[in-house]
Structure formats: C-alpha cells, structure tokens
Amino acid sequence: MPKIVDRDAYRQELAAKAVDIFTEHGFNGLGMRGIAEALGVSKSALYHYFPSKEDLFSACTELVLQPHNLYGIPEGSPIPQNREQALFNLIAALDARFKGEMVILLDYVKNRESHDVANDMLLRMADRKILDELSKIVGEANANQAYALLFGGLMIRLLNGKQTDLEEIASWIGNLSPTQA
C-alpha cells in the first residue's frame, strides 16, 4: 500500500527544519541541493514541496511570524493578555534567535538595491506583523519607535555579550505606552 503523506503537514515540517538551516547558513549560503541534504531529503522531494528557494524561504518567514513563534509560546496557547508579559515574551523570543535572524536578514538584502529592499514582500510582511504586535502593546502612534528600540536594544545586547538585560529593553519600550506596559 502506498504511504499516505499529509502534504501540508510535511511541508510545514520541512519549513520548520529549514528555519534552522537558513539561520546557520544565511539566505545565500546553500542552494536547494545543500538545503535538501541538510534536511535529509532528496532535492527532487524538496522541489516537490517548494518550487524554489524563495518559496521555501517565504514559508519559513511565514512560520517564524506566526503568533506562537513570535511570543515563544506553544502552538495553540493564548498570547499573554497582560501587555508587560506580552512584551517580555516577544523580546525574549526574538532574542533567542536574534543573531541568526540578523545573519539571514543581512545576507538576504546583501547586494540588493534600496528600491528592491523597500518593495520586498517578505520584508514588508515581517515589518507589518511586528509593528502590529507592538501596536497592541504601546499603541499605533508609538509602534515605529518601539520597533527601533526593540531591534536596537537586541543589537546592543548581541554586541555587548548579553550584558543588557531583556527587562531593560522591555522597560525602554514599555515607557512609550501612555499607560506604561
């Protein structure tokens, strides 16, 4: 009897594993052959589920931007309703993969013109999702500043060997809220 495969579930599984591969090697570090080898599947199997590396990267991006991944909570768990807790969870989840995310991001935009970066749908989707989440915490008027503090704070933390506490970054962002997050 032929093996029955839940195509969507297997596609999600491949994308979830590929997140780690992109994190380690960047966007340009491996081609589809290298990614397939790292995933332990044939190149043709990978192409069956993802017609291109860009399609695989898009699936990875969508996966990372799902609420449970953004907040570092188990799938199906509710997002914390307390703004302070939601903010801390968001910062901690981003911090856990920040170095890898920066490797991917810088590799992804390397050698691209500014107008290409400005019009990139994946980058716009990621920006919009993070800004939407920050808007829920600090309000829409303060979301851009919160975004700058979030990424700036995490970059400082990365470059000073994690000497900047996550709580400190959360306080910078929380102070933007009129009612204090």
Buried (B, 14 or more C-beta within 10 A) or exposed (E): EEEEEEEEEBBBEBBBBBBBBBBEBBBEBBEBEEBBBBBEBEBEBBBBBBEEBEEBBBBBBBBBBEBBBBBBBEEEEEBBEEBBBBBBBBBBBBBEBBBBBBBBBEBBBEEEEEEEEEEBEBBEBBEEBBBEBBBBBBBEEBBBBBBEBBBEBBBBBBEEEEEBEBEEBBBBBBEBBEEEB
